[in-house]
Amino acid sequence: MVRTLLIRGMLVGFLAGLLVFGFARVFGEPQVDRAIAFETAMDDARIKADAARGIHDAAEPELVSRPMQASYGLLTGVMVYGTAFGGLFALVFAFANGRLVALGPRAVSGLLGLLGFVAFYLVPNLKYPANPPSVGHPDTIGLRTELYVVMMALSIAAMVAAVMLCRRLAFRYGAWSAATIAAASYIAAVAVAAWALPAIDEVPGDFPAVVLWNFRTDSFGMQLLLWTTLGLGFGVLTGRADADRGRRSMRQISAAWR
């Protein structure tokens, strides 16, 4: 059963990757090109200023061409990302279905998609929002990545704790009150984590605000598309498979009584 769910999740993740790739090509890549153009202009100005002072730096070789990055590189990245998250989503569903909440498979899948979007992306992104390639200093990229991963790990841990708290309180206070208390606990926990972690603001003052806004909204849209496809697509396939299995069981029972 778990193997079937895992394959199903990876297939849905593969489809989600295709959708995200199309979205990124149409909406995201133009913003990346504008950010790179800004970075190139700044580098050209710096090189000219250094040349005027007699400083000549050798240009760094381009390891991967920009057309390759925007096509096959992007496709490979989102496909691997989507398929991996699809498999992870299926494993979490296999554990949660019938254990954590008394809901059908479609509702469980949709709920997991919502919680995953919030815990994996929305909350960490509020603390450390996505930035175009030209934003930030190369020397701090490791630190920025580590802080984002730490924030994401804390958000996921707080979400798991909130779900377990909701499940325990539901027997005493009812589902609605338990969900409200758990949500408030999650918000409080991630708020404390966001306050404790250091802030990073490396956006140049002259960076185009429209490009930055569009890049971040496009990043939001790609993640929303990914998790929506996982939650709804996996739920539809699983619910349909359960319905087909139920109909086959009913036919077998009817045949046995004839």
C-alpha positions in Angstrom: 0.0 0.0 0.0 2.8 2.4 0.9 4.6 1.6 -2.3 1.5 2.4 -4.3 1.1 5.7 -2.5 4.8 6.5 -3.0 4.6 5.9 -6.7 1.3 7.9 -6.9 2.9 10.8 -5.0 6.0 10.9 -7.2 3.8 10.9 -10.3 1.7 13.8 -9.0 5.0 15.5 -8.0 6.3 15.0 -11.6 3.1 16.7 -12.9 3.5 19.5 -10.4 7.1 20.0 -11.6 5.9 20.3 -15.2 3.4 22.9 -14.2 5.9 24.8 -12.1 8.4 24.8 -15.0 5.8 26.3 -17.3 4.9 29.0 -14.8 8.6 29.8 -14.1 9.4 30.0 -17.8 6.6 32.4 -18.5 6.6 34.6 -15.3 9.8 33.9 -13.3 12.6 33.8 -15.9 11.9 37.4 -17.2 12.5 38.7 -13.7 15.7 36.8 -13.4 16.9 38.2 -16.7 16.1 41.7 -15.5 18.0 41.1 -12.2 21.0 39.7 -14.1 20.9 42.7 -16.4 21.1 45.0 -13.3 23.9 42.9 -11.9 25.8 43.1 -15.2 25.4 46.8 -15.4 26.8 47.2 -11.8 29.7 44.9 -12.6 30.5 46.9 -15.8 30.5 50.1 -13.8 32.8 48.6 -11.2 35.2 47.3 -13.8 35.4 50.7 -15.5 36.0 52.4 -12.2 38.8 49.8 -11.3 40.3 50.3 -14.8 40.5 54.0 -14.3 42.5 53.3 -11.1 44.7 50.9 -12.9 43.1 47.8 -11.4 42.4 45.0 -13.9 40.5 41.9 -12.7 40.1 38.9 -14.9 36.6 38.0 -15.8 35.2 34.9 -14.3 34.4 32.1 -16.8 30.7 31.3 -17.2 30.3 27.7 -16.1 26.7 27.2 -17.4 25.2 29.5 -20.1 22.1 31.5 -19.3 20.0 29.7 -22.0 21.0 26.4 -20.5 20.0 27.6 -17.0 16.6 28.9 -18.2 15.7 25.7 -20.1 17.2 22.3 -19.3 18.7 23.4 -16.0 15.4 24.9 -14.8 13.5 21.8 -16.0 15.8 19.4 -14.3 15.7 21.3 -11.0 11.9 21.6 -10.7 11.3 18.1 -11.9 13.7 16.6 -9.3 12.2 19.0 -6.6 8.6 18.2 -7.5 9.1 14.4 -7.7 11.0 14.3 -4.4 8.4 16.4 -2.6 5.7 14.2 -4.2 7.2 11.1 -2.7 7.6 12.8 0.7 4.0 14.0 0.5 2.9 10.4 -0.1 4.8 9.1 2.9 3.3 11.8 5.2 -0.1 11.0 3.8 0.4 7.3 4.5 1.1 8.1 8.2 -1.6 10.7 8.6 -4.6 9.1 6.8 -6.9 7.6 9.3 -4.6 8.4 12.3 -4.4 12.2 12.8 -7.8 13.4 11.6 -11.1 11.7 10.9 -11.4 12.9 7.3 -11.6 11.2 3.9 -8.5 10.8 1.8 -9.3 13.9 -0.4 -9.7 16.1 2.7 -6.5 14.7 4.3 -4.5 15.3 1.1 -5.8 18.8 0.7 -5.1 19.6 4.4 -1.6 18.3 4.1 -1.0 20.4 1.0 -2.1 23.5 2.9 0.0 22.7 6.0 3.0 21.8 3.9 2.8 25.1 2.0 2.6 27.1 5.2 5.4 25.2 7.1 7.8 24.5 4.2 7.5 27.8 2.3 5.2 30.6 3.6 6.5 31.1 7.1 10.3 30.7 6.3 9.8 33.0 3.3 8.2 35.7 5.5 11.4 35.8 7.5 13.9 35.3 4.7 12.1 36.2 1.4 13.3 35.0 -1.9 15.7 37.3 -3.7 16.9 37.5 -7.4 20.4 36.4 -8.3 21.9 39.9 -8.1 20.7 40.6 -4.5 23.0 39.7 -1.7 26.8 39.4 -1.3 28.4 36.1 -2.5 30.3 35.8 0.8 27.1 35.6 2.8 25.2 33.1 0.6 26.2 30.2 2.9 25.0 32.0 6.0 21.7 33.0 4.3 21.1 29.5 3.2 21.8 28.1 6.7 19.4 30.6 8.3 16.7 29.8 5.9 17.1 26.1 6.5 17.0 26.6 10.2 13.8 28.7 10.0 12.2 26.1 7.8 13.2 23.3 10.2 11.8 25.2 13.1 8.6 25.9 11.2 8.1 22.2 10.3 8.8 21.1 13.9 6.3 23.6 15.2 3.7 22.5 12.7 4.2 18.8 13.7 3.8 19.8 17.4 0.7 21.8 16.6 -0.9 18.9 14.8 -0.2 16.6 17.6 -1.5 19.1 20.1 -4.7 19.6 18.1 -5.2 15.8 18.0 -4.8 15.5 21.7 -7.1 18.5 22.6 -9.8 17.5 20.2 -11.1 14.8 22.6 -11.5 17.4 25.4 -12.5 20.7 23.7 -13.8 19.6 20.3 -12.2 19.9 16.9 -12.8 23.6 16.3 -11.4 24.8 19.6 -8.5 22.4 19.4 -7.6 23.6 15.9 -7.8 27.2 17.1 -5.5 26.6 20.1 -3.0 24.6 17.9 -2.9 27.3 15.2 -2.3 30.0 17.9 0.5 27.8 19.4 2.1 27.4 16.0 2.0 31.1 15.2 3.5 31.9 18.6 6.3 29.4 18.2 7.3 30.6 14.7 7.0 34.2 15.8 9.5 33.6 18.6 11.8 31.7 16.2 11.7 34.6 13.6 12.4 37.1 16.4 15.4 35.1 17.7 17.0 34.5 14.3 19.1 37.4 12.8 17.6 39.5 10.0 19.3 39.8 6.6 18.7 42.7 4.3 21.2 42.9 1.4 18.9 44.4 -1.2 20.8 47.3 -2.9 19.1 50.6 -2.5 19.0 51.2 -6.2 17.7 47.8 -7.1 14.4 48.1 -9.1 11.5 47.6 -6.7 9.2 46.3 -9.4 11.6 43.5 -10.3 12.1 42.5 -6.7 8.3 42.5 -6.1 7.6 40.5 -9.2 10.3 38.0 -8.5 9.0 37.4 -5.0 5.3 37.1 -6.1 6.4 34.7 -8.9 8.3 32.6 -6.3 5.1 32.6 -4.2 3.1 31.5 -7.2 5.4 28.6 -8.0 5.3 27.2 -4.5 1.5 27.7 -4.3 1.1 25.9 -7.6 3.3 23.0 -6.4 1.6 22.4 -3.1 -1.9 22.9 -4.6 -1.2 20.3 -7.3 0.2 17.9 -4.7 -2.7 18.4 -2.3 -5.6 18.3 -4.8 -4.0 15.9 -7.4 -2.9 13.3 -4.9 -6.3 13.5 -3.2 -8.2 13.0 -6.4 -6.1 9.9 -7.4 -6.2 8.4 -3.9 -9.9 9.1 -3.4 -10.7 7.6 -6.8 -8.6 4.5 -6.1 -10.3 4.0 -2.8 -13.7 4.3 -4.4 -12.8 1.8 -7.1 -11.6 -0.6 -4.4 -14.8 -0.2 -2.5 -16.9 -0.9 -5.5 -14.9 -4.0 -6.3 -15.4 -5.2 -2.7 -19.1 -4.6 -2.9 -19.2 -6.6 -6.2 -17.3 -9.5 -4.6 -19.7 -9.5 -1.6 -22.7 -9.5 -3.9 -21.3 -12.3 -5.9 -20.6 -14.3 -2.8 -24.3 -14.1 -1.7 -25.7 -15.2 -5.1 
